[in-house]
Amino acid sequence: MTLPMEELLDTAERIRSMEIRGAALIGRAAAGALKDFALSIEAASLEEFNGEVRRAAEVLLNTRPTAVSLSNAVRIVMRYRGDDLEAARSSLAKNADSFVERSLKAVERIGEIGSRRVLDGDVILTHCNSSVALSIIKTAFDSGKDIRVIATESRPRYQGHLTIKALDGWGIETELIVDSAVRTVINEVDHVIVGADVITANGSLVNKIGTAAIALAASEARTSFVVAAETYKFSPETIMGELVPIEMRSPEEVYPEISKLQHVRVRNPAFDVTPHRYIDVICTEIGAIPPEMSYLVIKEMLGGELERQRL
Ligand code: RI2
């Protein structure tokens, strides 16, 4: 039988290696892992239980530094209460379940809200593999709109391949392009629709590397740039002035034989920052908002957390 910590470390490793990936899924996976851990550990006292779950939360938080969905999910699950061990256990499990449910509902709702902006005959460009951006695209298509999608490969991990397979499965006409072809096709595009790893207090977007260059091309071509982001992708830390850490991944992801070269190094940031002025709208589960409203979303949705952090 696997021990609870071994199982949790296994999930953490699958998140780190990107076997489990995509900001929303990472958050849900972390919530689920914490729940499983809390339900299966043996603890002699509430204090011991608290210490063990805090340790487990730390392990999960250290897997992917950028995705705020992960830290928000962990924080929400860790708000458990209980005067005794069993009450604490079930409160934590309840928090995890309601986070997962909230996340799934949000993705669906964003699909409905965002799809209203997509018109019959539109061409949509998407980058990487965002379940939330795809929810908008699929909802528009399912409502009978004749749409076409252009998907980037998204080097170095090629998440674009996941995107085109999903689109193909749904029967949506799709064209795959290399990342550097975005400028060439942008004049055919009606909307760029991308997901989000983080939305900052000033409405800027942290998303898969290459997003910022796509936003620049869209801005120059006067193409609408839409972000699909649940409210738990908004970062409370950025209100407190903190910068979003950008995850640097291994050189081998870009060039597997790098160790054979003596004078070359690889720089492999996983994400980049798109300034809010290039974003037309952020579709959240509470509405389609201008990026400038992000501060209010954080205050409204995650305000309680901010208060607690200040204590
Ligand atoms: P959903 C991904 O990160 C991409 O940056 C994508 O845009 C973002 O998560 C959001 O994905 P990675 O895990 O939450 O591939 O919309 O590094 O599914």
Boltz pocket constraint, residues with backbone or C-beta under 6 A from the ligand:
constraints:
  - pocket:
      binder: B
      contacts: [[A, 20], [A, 21], [A, 22], [A, 23], [A, 24], [A, 25], [A, 127], [A, 128], [A, 129], [A, 130], [A, 131], [A, 132], [A, 133], [A, 159], [A, 194], [A, 195], [A, 196], [A, 197], [A, 207], [A, 208], [A, 209], [A, 228], [A, 270]]
      max_distance: 6.0
